[in-house]
Amino acid sequence: MQRPNSRSGQPTSRPPRSNAARPEPEQGPRRARPRSQSLATGQRSLGDPAVHYSLWPPLINGCPRTSTDAVAYPLEVDYAYDRVPADLFGRPAAHGLERWAPLLPPLAAPGLGEGNTPLVRLPDGVYIKDESRNPTWSHKDRLNRVAVSAAKASGASGVVVASSGNHGAAAAAYAARAGLPCVVIASPSAPPAVASFVRAYGALVVTGPHESWKPLTRRIVEEFGYQPVSSLTTTAHTGHPFGPEGYKTIAYEIFLDLGETPEAVYVPTGYGELLFGVWKGFHELTLLGLADRTPRLYACEPAAAGALTTAIRTGRPAAQVPVGPTEAYGISCPVGGYRGVVAVRESRGAALTVTDEQMAAARDELAGQGMWVELSSAAGLAGLRAHRENPARPGDASGPVVCVTTSSGFKDSATATPAPEPTVPADWDTVAAALRGLSG
C-alpha cells in the first residue's frame, strides 16, 4: 500500500473499496461487535500524516514533532476503516452522535440528541443544512459531544472553554450532562442570550479581555486538571483534536439526505474546524466506497478578518490578520488553522470573504423562508450568492449545492436587547389597513 503525500491530510488507512465497509472477520468463536464501539486507532499530525500517536491523551497543544515556532499543526483522529460495520450507513436516521459511534472517538459522556438536523430546500434549489436545530441551537453541539466525552474518558476534573458565543454555551451544556464542572471565559460584551445559556447550565463564567483568555485557560488546566475544549496555541488554531470529528457527521447526513454527493458546500468559517470536519466526512465516504468524490468546499469568512483567505492566497499553512469592525462575532478570527487549508486544497474549493451587508441580506432571505439565523451563520449563503454573481469566478457545475447555517438568531449580539415599540397600534382600522397591505 502506498503512503499518500505527507502533507495531503488524507487518512493513511485506505481499505480497498470492494470490502471497505465489511467488518474484519473474527478469529475463533464468533462474537458480536457492539454497535456503539469506536474504531478510532490513534492521533495523526496534519503537518505530516506519517507522524502517529496513540489515541490517549488528546494532544491539545498540537503536534509536538511537526509544529514549529511559526505554526502549530493540529492532530486528527484515524480509524480502522476496514472494520466499519457494513450496515452503518443503512441504519435508520436518529438523533444523537452515537448513531455514528464507529467513526467517532469514544463517546464516554451522554448526549443530548444532537445531530440529524434538517436539510431545507430553498425555492431556487439550494439546500440549507440548518444546524440551529441542535440542542443548544448551534453546530458546536456536535464538537462538544465528542470533546467533553474525551474529558470524561481522560478523567479530567472539568472542562474549560474560552468563548463568548456558541462554543461556550454548548460546552456548558455537555459538561452539565456529563456531570463535569465547566468554566467559560468570555468577553464582558458577550451576547445576552449566550450568557443566559451558559449560566443556566451552571457554568462558572469568568470575563476578561481577549488577550487574557489563553493564559487563564492554561493556568486552569495546569492547576486544576481541567481539559480545554478550545485552542491554547497562538501561532495557529489547533483546538481539541477530537472535537472536529463530531462535524464529520454533518457530511454523512447531507449525503444520506440527498442520496448523492453535492456539487459544493458553502461553510461559515472562523478557525476552520467545521470546514475540515465536513471535508473529512465526505472524504471518509470515498474511503468506504460509498461515494466517488468529495464536493468542493467554500470557506466563507467575514471580510473584516479572513485569516484562511490570506493563508490560501499567500501559500501559508496559517495566517494571522487584523480584525476590523463586524457584527459577525462568531467567525471574526484573528488567526487561522491548518485544517481549513487542508479542506480547501483537498476539495478543490476556495476561501471567500463576505461583508456584513451580504450576510445581513442572506439572513433576511433565510428569514423569509422561515429560518432565523445568527449573522455569522448566514455567511455560507452569502458566500454562495456573491460567488455566483461574480463573473470573475466560475460557478458551480450541475448538482446539488448546500449551504450550512450554524446557529440560531437568538445568538446574535442584538438579541435580548430592549424590544422596539410595536409598529402597528392595536386599533382595528390600522390593523385592517396593514392586513390589506400584506395581501395586496
LOKE-105900 format. One record per residue (C-alpha): residue number from 1; residue in one letter; x, y, z. Coordinates in Angstrom, 1 decimal, m for minus. Layout:
NUM:a:X:Y:Z .
...
! end
This chain:
1:m:0.0:0.0:0.0 .
2:q:1.4:3.4:m1.0 .
3:r:1.5:6.1:1.7 .
4:p:m0.2:9.3:0.5 .
5:n:1.6:12.6:0.1 .
6:s:2.9:13.5:3.6 .
7:r:1.0:16.9:3.6 .
8:s:m2.1:15.7:1.8 .
9:g:m4.2:15.4:5.0 .
10:q:m5.5:12.1:3.8 .
11:p:m6.1:9.2:6.2 .
12:t:m3.4:6.6:5.8 .
13:s:m5.8:3.7:6.4 .
14:r:m7.0:3.1:2.9 .
15:p:m9.1:m0.1:2.6 .
16:p:m9.9:m1.5:m0.8 .
17:r:m13.3:m0.1:m1.9 .
18:s:m14.6:m3.6:m2.6 .
19:n:m14.7:m4.6:1.0 .
20:a:m14.1:m1.3:2.8 .
21:a:m17.4:m1.4:4.7 .
22:r:m17.2:m5.0:5.8 .
23:p:m16.2:m5.8:9.4 .
24:e:m13.0:m7.8:9.7 .
25:p:m13.7:m11.5:10.3 .
26:e:m13.3:m12.5:13.9 .
27:q:m10.8:m15.2:14.7 .
28:g:m12.0:m18.1:16.9 .
29:p:m15.5:m18.1:18.4 .
30:r:m17.8:m15.6:16.7 .
31:r:m18.6:m12.7:18.9 .
32:a:m20.9:m9.8:18.0 .
33:r:m19.2:m6.4:17.9 .
34:p:m21.0:m3.8:20.0 .
35:r:m22.8:m1.4:17.6 .
36:s:m21.5:1.6:19.5 .
37:q:m17.9:0.7:19.6 .
38:s:m15.4:3.3:18.4 .
39:l:m12.9:2.2:15.8 .
40:a:m10.6:5.1:16.5 .
41:t:m7.0:3.9:16.5 .
42:g:m4.9:7.0:17.2 .
43:q:m4.0:10.6:16.6 .
44:r:m2.1:11.7:13.5 .
45:s:m0.4:15.0:12.6 .
46:l:m1.8:17.1:9.8 .
47:g:1.6:18.6:9.5 .
48:d:2.9:15.2:8.4 .
49:p:0.4:12.4:8.3 .
50:a:3.2:9.9:8.7 .
51:v:3.6:11.0:12.3 .
52:h:1.3:9.0:14.5 .
53:y:0.5:9.0:18.2 .
54:s:m1.7:6.8:20.5 .
55:l:m5.3:7.8:20.9 .
56:w:m4.8:9.0:24.6 .
57:p:m4.2:11.5:25.9 .
58:p:m5.6:14.1:23.4 .
59:l:m2.8:16.3:22.3 .
60:i:m4.4:19.7:22.9 .
61:n:m1.3:21.8:22.1 .
62:g:m0.9:20.5:18.5 .
63:c:1.7:18.1:17.2 .
64:p:4.9:18.2:19.3 .
65:r:7.0:16.8:16.4 .
66:t:5.8:18.7:13.4 .
67:s:4.8:22.1:14.8 .
68:t:7.3:24.9:14.6 .
69:d:7.8:28.3:16.1 .
70:a:5.9:29.8:13.1 .
71:v:2.9:27.5:13.1 .
72:a:1.2:24.9:15.2 .
73:y:m0.1:21.9:13.3 .
74:p:m3.3:20.2:14.7 .
75:l:m3.9:16.5:15.2 .
76:e:m6.7:14.4:13.7 .
77:v:m8.1:11.0:14.7 .
78:d:m7.5:8.0:12.5 .
79:y:m9.7:4.8:12.3 .
80:a:m9.8:1.2:11.3 .
81:y:m11.8:1.9:8.2 .
82:d:m11.7:m1.7:7.2 .
83:r:m13.7:m2.7:10.2 .
84:v:m16.6:m0.2:9.8 .
85:p:m19.9:m2.2:10.1 .
86:a:m21.4:m2.9:6.7 .
87:d:m24.8:m1.5:7.7 .
88:l:m23.6:1.7:9.3 .
89:f:m24.9:4.0:6.6 .
90:g:m28.1:1.9:6.1 .
91:r:m29.3:2.3:9.7 .
92:p:m32.4:4.4:10.4 .
93:a:m31.8:8.1:10.9 .
94:a:m31.7:9.0:14.6 .
95:h:m30.8:11.9:16.8 .
96:g:m27.6:11.5:18.8 .
97:l:m24.0:11.1:17.6 .
98:e:m23.9:7.5:18.9 .
99:r:m25.6:6.7:15.6 .
100:w:m22.1:7.2:14.1 .
101:a:m20.0:5.9:17.0 .
102:p:m17.7:3.6:15.0 .
103:l:m16.4:6.6:13.1 .
104:l:m16.0:8.8:16.1 .
105:p:m13.7:8.8:19.2 .
106:p:m15.2:7.0:22.2 .
107:l:m18.4:8.7:23.3 .
108:a:m17.8:8.3:27.1 .
109:a:m20.3:11.1:28.0 .
110:p:m24.1:11.0:27.4 .
111:g:m25.5:13.2:24.6 .
112:l:m28.5:15.5:24.2 .
113:g:m29.9:14.2:20.9 .
114:e:m27.6:16.3:18.8 .
115:g:m27.4:15.9:15.0 .
116:n:m29.9:14.7:12.4 .
117:t:m30.7:18.3:11.6 .
118:p:m32.9:19.1:8.6 .
119:l:m31.8:19.8:5.0 .
120:v:m34.2:22.5:3.8 .
121:r:m34.6:23.3:0.1 .
122:l:m34.9:26.9:m1.0 .
123:p:m37.1:27.9:m3.9 .
124:d:m34.1:28.1:m6.3 .
125:g:m33.0:24.6:m5.4 .
126:v:m30.2:25.5:m2.9 .
127:y:m30.2:23.3:0.2 .
128:i:m29.7:24.7:3.7 .
129:k:m28.3:22.4:6.4 .
130:d:m29.8:24.0:9.4 .
131:e:m27.5:23.4:12.4 .
132:s:m29.6:25.8:14.6 .
133:r:m31.8:22.8:15.3 .
134:n:m29.3:21.2:17.7 .
135:p:m29.9:21.1:21.4 .
136:t:m28.2:24.4:22.2 .
137:w:m29.1:25.8:18.8 .
138:s:m25.7:25.5:17.1 .
139:h:m23.3:23.3:15.3 .
140:k:m21.0:23.4:18.4 .
141:d:m23.1:20.7:20.0 .
142:r:m21.5:18.1:17.7 .
143:l:m18.0:19.2:18.6 .
144:n:m18.7:19.3:22.3 .
145:r:m20.4:15.9:22.5 .
146:v:m17.1:14.5:21.3 .
147:a:m14.7:16.8:23.2 .
148:v:m16.5:16.6:26.5 .
149:s:m16.6:12.8:26.1 .
150:a:m12.8:12.9:25.8 .
151:a:m12.5:14.9:29.0 .
152:k:m14.8:12.4:30.8 .
153:a:m12.8:9.4:29.5 .
154:s:m9.5:11.1:30.4 .
155:g:m10.5:11.6:34.0 .
156:a:m10.3:15.4:33.7 .
157:s:m11.6:17.4:36.7 .
158:g:m13.7:19.5:34.4 .
159:v:m13.7:21.4:31.1 .
160:v:m12.7:24.9:30.3 .
161:v:m13.5:26.9:27.2 .
162:a:m12.7:30.4:26.0 .
163:s:m15.7:31.6:24.1 .
164:s:m18.2:34.4:24.0 .
165:g:m20.6:32.5:21.8 .
166:n:m21.9:29.1:20.7 .
167:h:m18.9:27.2:21.8 .
168:g:m19.2:28.3:25.4 .
169:a:m23.0:27.6:25.5 .
170:a:m22.5:24.1:24.1 .
171:a:m19.5:23.2:26.3 .
172:a:m21.5:24.2:29.4 .
173:a:m24.5:22.1:28.3 .
174:y:m22.5:19.0:27.6 .
175:a:m20.4:19.3:30.7 .
176:a:m23.5:19.6:32.8 .
177:r:m24.9:16.4:31.0 .
178:a:m21.6:14.6:31.8 .
179:g:m21.5:15.7:35.4 .
180:l:m18.4:17.8:35.0 .
181:p:m17.8:21.4:36.2 .
182:c:m17.3:23.9:33.4 .
183:v:m15.5:27.3:33.2 .
184:v:m16.4:29.6:30.4 .
185:i:m14.0:32.5:29.8 .
186:a:m15.8:35.2:27.9 .
187:s:m15.9:38.9:27.0 .
188:p:m18.0:41.2:29.1 .
189:s:m19.8:42.1:25.9 .
190:a:m21.0:38.5:25.2 .
191:p:m24.4:38.4:23.6 .
192:p:m27.1:38.3:26.4 .
193:a:m28.8:35.2:25.1 .
194:v:m25.5:33.3:25.1 .
195:a:m24.7:34.5:28.6 .
196:s:m28.1:33.3:29.7 .
197:f:m27.5:29.9:28.2 .
198:v:m24.1:29.4:30.0 .
199:r:m25.4:30.5:33.4 .
200:a:m28.5:28.3:33.1 .
201:y:m26.2:25.2:32.8 .
202:g:m24.3:26.1:36.0 .
203:a:m21.0:27.0:34.4 .
204:l:m18.6:29.4:36.1 .
205:v:m18.4:32.5:33.9 .
206:v:m15.2:34.5:34.0 .
207:t:m15.0:37.7:32.0 .
208:g:m11.9:39.5:30.8 .
209:p:m10.1:41.0:27.8 .
210:h:m9.4:38.6:24.9 .
211:e:m5.6:38.7:25.5 .
212:s:m6.2:37.1:28.9 .
213:w:m8.1:34.1:27.7 .
214:k:m5.4:31.7:26.7 .
215:p:m3.1:32.4:29.7 .
216:l:m6.0:32.0:32.1 .
217:t:m7.1:28.8:30.3 .
218:r:m3.6:27.3:30.6 .
219:r:m3.5:28.1:34.3 .
220:i:m6.8:26.4:35.0 .
221:v:m5.6:23.4:33.0 .
222:e:m2.3:23.2:34.9 .
223:e:m3.5:23.9:38.4 .
224:f:m7.0:22.3:38.5 .
225:g:m6.7:19.5:36.0 .
226:y:m9.4:20.7:33.6 .
227:q:m9.3:19.7:30.0 .
228:p:m9.6:22.6:27.5 .
229:v:m12.1:22.2:24.6 .
230:s:m10.9:25.4:22.9 .
231:s:m7.5:26.2:21.5 .
232:l:m4.4:27.0:23.6 .
233:t:m2.0:27.7:20.7 .
234:t:m1.2:31.2:19.4 .
235:t:0.7:30.6:16.1 .
236:a:m2.2:28.8:14.6 .
237:h:m5.5:27.4:15.9 .
238:t:m5.3:23.7:16.9 .
239:g:m8.1:23.2:19.4 .
240:h:m9.1:19.9:20.8 .
241:p:m8.0:17.1:18.3 .
242:f:m11.2:15.1:18.9 .
243:g:m13.7:17.9:18.5 .
244:p:m13.8:18.4:14.7 .
245:e:m14.5:14.7:14.4 .
246:g:m18.1:15.5:15.5 .
247:y:m18.5:17.7:12.5 .
248:k:m18.0:14.8:10.1 .
249:t:m21.5:13.7:10.8 .
250:i:m22.9:16.7:9.0 .
251:a:m21.4:15.3:5.8 .
252:y:m22.8:11.9:6.5 .
253:e:m26.3:13.3:7.0 .
254:i:m26.1:15.5:3.8 .
255:f:m25.0:12.5:1.8 .
256:l:m27.8:10.3:3.1 .
257:d:m30.5:13.0:2.7 .
258:l:m29.5:13.9:m0.8 .
259:g:m28.8:10.3:m1.9 .
260:e:m25.6:11.6:m3.6 .
261:t:m22.6:13.9:m3.1 .
262:p:m23.4:17.5:m3.5 .
263:e:m21.5:19.6:m6.1 .
264:a:m20.4:22.1:m3.5 .
265:v:m20.9:23.0:0.2 .
266:y:m20.6:26.6:1.5 .
267:v:m19.5:26.8:5.1 .
268:p:m19.3:29.8:7.6 .
269:t:m15.6:29.7:8.6 .
270:g:m13.7:31.1:11.6 .
271:y:m11.0:28.8:12.7 .
272:g:m11.8:26.1:10.1 .
273:e:m12.7:23.2:12.3 .
274:l:m16.2:22.9:10.9 .
275:l:m14.9:23.2:7.3 .
276:f:m12.4:20.5:8.0 .
277:g:m14.9:18.2:9.6 .
278:v:m17.3:18.5:6.7 .
279:w:m14.5:17.7:4.2 .
280:k:m13.2:14.8:6.2 .
281:g:m16.7:13.3:6.5 .
282:f:m17.1:13.3:2.7 .
283:h:m13.6:12.0:2.2 .
284:e:m14.4:9.1:4.5 .
285:l:m17.4:8.3:2.3 .
286:t:m15.0:7.8:m0.6 .
287:l:m12.7:5.7:1.5 .
288:l:m15.6:3.4:2.4 .
289:g:m16.6:3.1:m1.3 .
290:l:m19.9:4.9:m0.7 .
291:a:m19.1:8.0:m2.8 .
292:d:m16.8:8.5:m5.8 .
293:r:m15.8:12.1:m5.0 .
294:t:m15.9:14.9:m2.4 .
295:p:m17.7:18.2:m3.0 .
296:r:m15.9:21.4:m3.5 .
297:l:m15.8:23.3:m0.2 .
298:y:m16.1:27.0:0.0 .
299:a:m14.9:28.7:3.2 .
300:c:m17.0:31.8:3.8 .
301:e:m15.3:34.3:6.2 .
302:p:m16.1:37.9:7.2 .
303:a:m14.3:40.5:5.1 .
304:a:m13.3:42.2:8.3 .
305:a:m10.9:39.3:9.0 .
306:g:m10.2:36.5:6.5 .
307:a:m7.3:34.5:8.1 .
308:l:m7.9:31.5:5.9 .
309:t:m8.4:33.5:2.7 .
310:t:m5.0:35.2:3.5 .
311:a:m3.3:31.8:4.1 .
312:i:m4.6:30.3:0.9 .
313:r:m3.6:33.4:m1.1 .
314:t:m0.1:33.5:0.3 .
315:g:0.5:29.8:0.3 .
316:r:1.0:29.6:4.1 .
317:p:m0.3:26.9:6.4 .
318:a:m2.0:29.5:8.6 .
319:a:m2.1:33.3:8.9 .
320:q:m2.7:36.0:11.5 .
321:v:m4.7:39.0:10.4 .
322:p:m6.1:42.2:12.0 .
323:v:m9.8:42.1:12.6 .
324:g:m11.9:45.1:11.6 .
325:p:m15.4:46.0:12.9 .
326:t:m18.0:43.4:12.2 .
327:e:m21.2:42.0:13.8 .
328:a:m20.2:38.5:12.7 .
329:y:m18.5:37.9:16.0 .
330:g:m18.8:34.1:15.8 .
331:i:m16.3:33.9:12.8 .
332:s:m14.2:37.0:13.1 .
333:c:m11.0:35.3:14.0 .
334:p:m7.5:36.9:14.0 .
335:v:m5.7:33.6:13.5 .
336:g:m6.4:30.7:11.2 .
337:g:m5.6:27.0:11.4 .
338:y:m4.1:24.4:9.0 .
339:r:m7.3:22.3:9.0 .
340:g:m9.0:24.9:6.8 .
341:v:m6.1:24.9:4.3 .
342:v:m6.4:21.1:4.0 .
343:a:m10.1:21.2:3.4 .
344:v:m10.0:23.9:0.7 .
345:r:m7.0:22.3:m1.0 .
346:e:m8.1:18.7:m1.0 .
347:s:m11.7:19.6:m2.1 .
348:r:m10.5:21.9:m4.9 .
349:g:m12.6:24.6:m3.3 .
350:a:m11.8:28.2:m2.3 .
351:a:m11.8:30.7:0.5 .
352:l:m14.3:33.6:0.1 .
353:t:m14.9:36.7:2.1 .
354:v:m18.3:38.4:2.6 .
355:t:m19.3:41.7:4.1 .
356:d:m21.7:42.3:6.9 .
357:e:m24.2:43.7:4.4 .
358:q:m24.0:40.5:2.3 .
359:m:m24.5:38.3:5.4 .
360:a:m27.5:40.5:6.5 .
361:a:m29.1:40.1:3.1 .
362:a:m28.6:36.3:3.3 .
363:r:m30.0:36.3:6.9 .
364:d:m33.1:38.2:5.6 .
365:e:m33.5:35.7:2.7 .
366:l:m33.5:32.8:5.2 .
367:a:m35.9:34.6:7.5 .
368:g:m38.2:35.0:4.5 .
369:q:m38.2:31.2:4.3 .
370:g:m38.9:30.6:8.0 .
371:m:m35.3:30.2:9.2 .
372:w:m33.9:32.8:11.7 .
373:v:m30.2:32.5:12.0 .
374:e:m27.3:34.4:13.6 .
375:l:m25.5:36.9:11.2 .
376:s:m22.3:34.7:11.2 .
377:s:m24.5:31.7:10.4 .
378:a:m25.6:33.3:7.2 .
379:a:m22.1:33.6:5.8 .
380:g:m22.4:30.3:3.8 .
381:l:m25.5:31.5:1.9 .
382:a:m23.9:35.0:1.5 .
383:g:m20.8:33.4:0.0 .
384:l:m22.8:31.3:m2.4 .
385:r:m24.8:34.4:m3.6 .
386:a:m21.6:36.5:m4.0 .
387:h:m19.8:33.7:m5.7 .
388:r:m22.5:33.1:m8.3 .
389:e:m22.8:36.8:m9.0 .
390:n:m19.1:37.5:m9.6 .
391:p:m18.3:36.9:m13.3 .
392:a:m14.6:36.5:m12.5 .
393:r:m15.3:33.3:m10.5 .
394:p:m16.5:30.1:m12.0 .
395:g:m20.0:29.0:m10.9 .
396:d:m20.8:25.6:m9.7 .
397:a:m21.4:22.8:m12.2 .
398:s:m24.5:20.7:m12.2 .
399:g:m25.5:19.1:m9.0 .
400:p:m27.0:20.0:m5.6 .
401:v:m25.4:22.8:m3.6 .
402:v:m25.6:23.0:0.2 .
403:c:m25.1:26.0:2.5 .
404:v:m24.5:25.3:6.2 .
405:t:m26.2:27.6:8.7 .
406:t:m24.6:27.2:12.1 .
407:s:m26.7:28.8:14.8 .
408:s:m29.9:30.5:15.8 .
409:g:m30.7:34.2:15.5 .
410:f:m31.1:34.1:19.3 .
411:k:m27.3:34.1:19.5 .
412:d:m26.9:37.5:17.7 .
413:s:m25.4:40.3:19.8 .
414:a:m28.5:42.4:19.4 .
415:t:m30.9:39.7:20.6 .
416:a:m32.4:40.3:24.0 .
417:t:m31.8:44.0:23.9 .
418:p:m34.9:46.1:24.6 .
419:a:m37.6:45.4:22.1 .
420:p:m38.8:48.2:19.8 .
421:e:m42.3:49.5:20.2 .
422:p:m45.0:47.7:18.1 .
423:t:m45.1:49.1:14.6 .
424:v:m48.9:48.6:14.3 .
425:p:m51.1:50.0:17.0 .
426:a:m53.9:47.7:18.1 .
427:d:m56.9:49.6:16.7 .
428:w:m59.0:47.9:14.1 .
429:d:m58.7:50.4:11.3 .
430:t:m54.9:50.4:11.5 .
431:v:m54.7:46.6:11.7 .
432:a:m57.1:46.1:8.8 .
433:a:m55.1:48.5:6.7 .
434:a:m51.9:46.7:7.5 .
435:l:m53.5:43.3:6.6 .
436:r:m54.8:44.7:3.3 .
437:g:m51.2:45.8:2.6 .
438:l:m49.9:42.3:3.3 .
439:s:m52.4:40.6:1.0 .
440:g:m52.0:43.2:m1.7 .
! end
